[in-house]
Amino acid sequence: MNELIRKGDTIGAMVAHGPEFIGGQKGGPLSGLTFAVKDLFDISGFPTGGGSPEWLASHDIAAHTSPLVSALLEAGADCVGKTVCDELFYSFVGVNVHYGTPVNVNSQGRVPGGSSSGSSAATAAGLCDFALGSDTGGSVRIPASFCGVFSLRPTHGALDLSHAMPMAPSFDAAGWFARDAETFARVGRVLLPEATSNNPIERLLFADFLWDLADPEIRAPLSPITEKLKSRFASVEHVAEMPGEISAAEVLEAFRIIQGYETWRSFGQWIEETDPKLGPGIRERMAIASKITRDEMEAQVEVQARVRDALGGLLTQGTAICLPPVATLPPERDIDLTTLDPFRAKNLTMVAYGSLAGFPQLTCTAARSQDCAVGISFMGQAGSDRALCDLSLALDDLWFKYPEI
């Protein structure tokens, strides 16, 4: 048995060093719900490990609690523990060489996705009603699709990330998972700031240039959903090409360079001082990140601005872009990690658009393909987070319903 995992956890989603129970205030809007917390957010009196046993051992117990955790407790939800994540968050596969791979109950035999692997897997399996995660490069969107749950990557900066481990601050965003649209939206009403625009989503754009990135195994099962969506909006349009003549390769390169540069600023000094035994993939990506120069990073910031302007030009008030949250089905749990470069490149390209732009992106559980969960996503303009949560409820009859747990 892995001693890093909580005893009795049959899916390997909960870390042993987190709290087993912290009661929320009685009578709040989330009373009766339980939640888990990605091991990125601080909880006073407990250590924060970031998916690394050596980080865990070399850092003090947290003296403060994340304001997001505090807000959930004050709203009446009960915290039932902290969850496994990919090592130092530098992966979206959901495999951690130290902690193991949480079981994905809605895509049996497949990885859960990461880096918020434990939070998505625990929510899907009913270990909690909802869970906090974070998303720098798809770490909420990808596991939500792979595990068949709802999620939101909010507008960049909308949720307070103080008393949480940073990775790449230009992209870091908190988010959450829930099994059903009602619970998902209920949590959003507590966590999200008041909307900058109360306009409901009435205009839907299908980003064909993003749909074209997805494998047929993703596009085919979502086709019936997209056809139904076309009858539910006042205006529906297709956008064939990314505005501004920005290629997918440019988008991917910009994200990789900025993320790598900032990630090394977050962890590089500690890595150089302690020489931790990083897992496969993590070690190689950190080595690459250590060599990125400031000039290289700043050149890509210009591309980031072009992506934000291009997508922002499409996202007028009351508009959402419909896109797949992932490009592929989840790989098998026992896949050789050294063979995953094509999988990583395809999915990282898909999520890089939203990360670079910083716009909110809703993911809903929509279909099944080869016995795997498949989600669908909606990106809105900055500040439209609550409108996206409302959209998940308005379209609830379209979503794939897993058995209640």
Secondary structure, 3 states (H helix, E strand, C coil): CCCCECCCCCCCCEECCCCCCECCCCCCCCCCCEEEEECCECCCCCCCCCCCHHHHHHCCCCCCCCHHHHHHHHCCCEEEEEECCCHHHCCCCCCECCCECCCCCCCCCECCCCCCHHHHHHHHHCCCCEEEEEECCCCCHHHHHHHCCEEEECCCCCCCCCCECCCCCCCCEEEEEECCHHHHHHHHHHHCCCCCCCCCCCEEEEEHHHHCCCCHHHHHHHHHHHHHHCCCCCEEEEECCCHHHCCHHHHHHHHHHHHHHHHHHHHHHHHHHHCCCCCCCHHHHHHHHCCCCHHHHHHHHHHHHHHHHHHHHHCCCCEEEEECCCCCCCCECCCCHHHCHHHHHHHHHHHHHHHHHCCCEEEEEEEEECCEEEEEEEEECCCCHHHHHHHHHHCHHHCCCCCCC
